[in-house]
Amino acid sequence: MKPLFVASLATAGLALSQSALALSISANAGPDAAGVEASQTIFPTLRAGVGYLRSDDSGADADIYSGSLMFTPFVPGIDVSVGARYQYQNTAFGDGGGLGLGGSLFVPTPIPLTSVGGYGFYTPDGLTHGDIDRSYEYGAQARVELVSHTYAYGGYRYYRTDFDDGGDHTLDSGPVIGVSVGF
């Protein structure tokens, strides 16, 4: 009986500690793009988020709006998330949206308060509407924790979309820097 009680307390403590970081706001910029994101814990291992990215990397303005629902299981020493993200793209090549599947993985390094990792999302043809056939975004980052739940990051982002009549276009590619603040 005692081990069950201790396990229950540990599980409850873990759930409460994960939900303590309820809101996170991030801003990032690259040579041709800038974006903002906000996410909120809605259950201990589930986060909902919204975002906006504006880019003119392709020679034309692109406005990309997103909403996500990510599962963030507790894995000791690793920051991992998997889930779905809906994006609507308003570009010179076409307008439309789709549901992308993906996630992220970050691991600590021997350098204190520093982690490295990456993320990616793929939106297949069957989950799109409007002028979008498919799209994908991926990136790699190094991040340094400045204070509790606040970190600066730098890395690389690549974002490409295939439009019905507009062909394939890289909407953003290149270095990215940013800061994320958690409350």
C-alpha positions as CSV (number, residue, x, y, z in Angstrom):
1,M,0.0,0.0,0.0
2,K,2.8,2.4,0.9
3,P,4.6,2.1,-2.5
4,L,1.3,2.8,-4.3
5,F,0.7,5.9,-2.2
6,V,4.3,7.2,-2.8
7,A,3.9,6.6,-6.6
8,S,0.6,8.5,-6.6
9,L,2.1,11.4,-4.8
10,A,5.1,11.5,-7.2
11,T,2.8,11.4,-10.2
12,A,0.6,14.2,-8.8
13,G,3.8,16.3,-8.0
14,L,5.0,15.7,-11.6
15,A,1.7,16.7,-13.1
16,L,1.6,19.9,-11.0
17,S,5.1,20.8,-11.7
18,Q,4.6,20.5,-15.5
19,S,1.4,22.6,-15.3
20,A,3.3,25.3,-13.3
21,L,4.7,26.7,-16.6
22,A,1.3,27.7,-17.9
23,L,2.1,30.3,-20.5
24,S,5.0,30.8,-22.9
25,I,5.6,33.6,-25.3
26,S,8.3,33.6,-28.0
27,A,9.6,36.0,-30.6
28,N,12.1,35.3,-33.4
29,A,13.6,36.9,-36.4
30,G,15.8,36.0,-39.4
31,P,17.1,38.0,-42.3
32,D,13.8,37.9,-44.2
33,A,11.2,36.9,-41.5
34,A,9.9,37.6,-38.1
35,G,7.4,35.7,-35.9
36,V,5.7,35.4,-32.6
37,E,4.2,32.4,-30.8
38,A,2.3,31.9,-27.6
39,S,1.4,28.6,-26.0
40,Q,-0.6,27.6,-22.9
41,T,-0.7,24.4,-20.9
42,I,-4.3,23.1,-20.9
43,F,-3.6,19.8,-19.2
44,P,-0.4,18.6,-17.5
45,T,1.0,17.1,-20.8
46,L,-1.0,19.0,-23.4
47,R,-0.2,22.5,-24.8
48,A,-2.2,24.6,-27.2
49,G,-0.5,27.4,-29.1
50,V,-1.0,30.1,-31.7
51,G,1.6,31.8,-33.9
52,Y,2.2,34.3,-36.7
53,L,5.2,34.4,-39.2
54,R,5.8,37.1,-41.8
55,S,8.4,36.4,-44.4
56,D,9.5,37.9,-47.7
57,D,12.3,35.3,-48.3
58,S,10.7,34.2,-51.6
59,G,10.6,37.7,-53.1
60,A,7.0,38.1,-52.1
61,D,5.3,38.7,-48.7
62,A,3.9,35.6,-47.0
63,D,1.7,35.8,-43.8
64,I,1.4,32.4,-42.0
65,Y,-1.0,31.9,-39.1
66,S,-0.9,28.8,-37.0
67,G,-2.7,27.0,-34.2
68,S,-1.3,23.8,-32.6
69,L,-2.1,21.1,-30.1
70,M,1.0,19.3,-28.8
71,F,1.5,16.3,-26.5
72,T,4.5,16.9,-24.2
73,P,5.2,13.7,-22.3
74,F,7.5,13.7,-19.3
75,V,10.8,12.2,-20.4
76,P,13.7,12.7,-17.9
77,G,16.4,15.0,-19.3
78,I,14.7,15.4,-22.7
79,D,12.2,18.0,-23.9
80,V,10.0,16.3,-26.5
81,S,6.6,17.1,-28.0
82,V,4.5,15.6,-30.8
83,G,1.2,16.7,-32.2
84,A,-0.6,18.6,-34.9
85,R,-0.5,22.2,-36.2
86,Y,-3.0,23.9,-38.5
87,Q,-1.6,26.7,-40.7
88,Y,-3.2,29.2,-43.0
89,Q,-0.9,30.8,-45.5
90,N,-1.7,34.1,-47.3
91,T,1.0,34.5,-50.1
92,A,1.4,35.9,-53.6
93,F,1.5,32.3,-54.8
94,G,-1.8,31.3,-53.3
95,D,-3.9,31.1,-50.2
96,G,-4.9,28.1,-48.2
97,G,-4.1,26.0,-45.2
98,G,-3.6,22.5,-43.9
99,L,-3.1,20.3,-40.9
100,G,0.6,19.4,-40.3
101,L,1.9,16.6,-38.1
102,G,5.3,16.9,-36.3
103,G,7.1,17.7,-33.2
104,S,10.3,18.7,-31.5
105,L,13.2,17.1,-29.5
106,F,15.8,18.9,-27.4
107,V,18.5,17.3,-25.3
108,P,20.9,18.9,-22.8
109,T,24.6,19.4,-23.7
110,P,27.7,19.3,-21.4
111,I,27.6,23.1,-21.5
112,P,25.5,24.2,-18.5
113,L,22.0,25.5,-19.2
114,T,22.4,24.7,-22.9
115,S,20.4,22.3,-25.1
116,V,20.3,21.5,-28.7
117,G,17.6,20.0,-30.9
118,G,15.2,20.5,-33.7
119,Y,11.6,20.5,-34.9
120,G,9.7,19.7,-38.0
121,F,6.1,19.6,-39.4
122,Y,4.9,18.1,-42.6
123,T,1.5,18.9,-44.1
124,P,0.5,16.3,-46.7
125,D,-1.7,16.8,-49.7
126,G,-4.7,15.0,-48.2
127,L,-4.8,17.4,-45.2
128,T,-4.8,20.7,-47.1
129,H,-7.3,23.1,-48.6
130,G,-7.2,26.1,-50.9
131,D,-4.2,26.6,-53.1
132,I,-1.8,24.5,-51.0
133,D,-0.8,21.0,-52.1
134,R,1.7,20.3,-49.3
135,S,4.2,22.1,-47.1
136,Y,6.9,21.4,-44.6
137,E,9.0,23.3,-42.1
138,Y,12.0,22.1,-40.1
139,G,14.7,23.7,-38.1
140,A,17.6,23.1,-35.7
141,Q,18.3,25.2,-32.6
142,A,20.7,25.7,-29.8
143,R,19.1,27.3,-26.7
144,V,20.5,28.8,-23.5
145,E,18.5,29.2,-20.4
146,L,18.9,32.8,-19.2
147,V,16.7,32.5,-16.0
148,S,14.1,30.0,-15.0
149,H,11.8,29.3,-18.0
150,T,13.4,32.0,-20.1
151,Y,15.9,31.2,-22.9
152,A,17.6,32.7,-25.9
153,Y,18.0,30.5,-29.0
154,G,19.6,30.6,-32.4
155,G,19.5,28.2,-35.3
156,Y,18.2,27.6,-38.8
157,R,14.7,27.4,-40.2
158,Y,13.5,26.1,-43.6
159,Y,9.9,26.5,-44.8
160,R,8.7,25.4,-48.2
161,T,5.2,25.1,-49.7
162,D,3.9,23.5,-52.9
163,F,1.0,25.6,-54.3
164,D,-1.6,24.2,-56.8
165,D,-0.8,26.5,-59.7
166,G,2.1,28.5,-58.2
167,G,4.7,25.7,-57.9
168,D,7.1,25.1,-55.1
169,H,8.4,28.1,-53.1
170,T,10.7,28.5,-50.2
171,L,8.8,30.9,-47.9
172,D,11.7,31.1,-45.4
173,S,15.2,29.8,-45.1
174,G,18.2,30.9,-43.1
175,P,19.4,31.7,-39.6
176,V,17.0,32.6,-36.8
177,I,17.5,34.1,-33.4
178,G,14.8,34.5,-30.7
179,V,13.8,34.6,-27.1
180,S,11.2,32.6,-25.2
181,V,9.7,33.7,-21.9
182,G,7.7,31.3,-19.7
183,F,5.3,32.4,-16.9
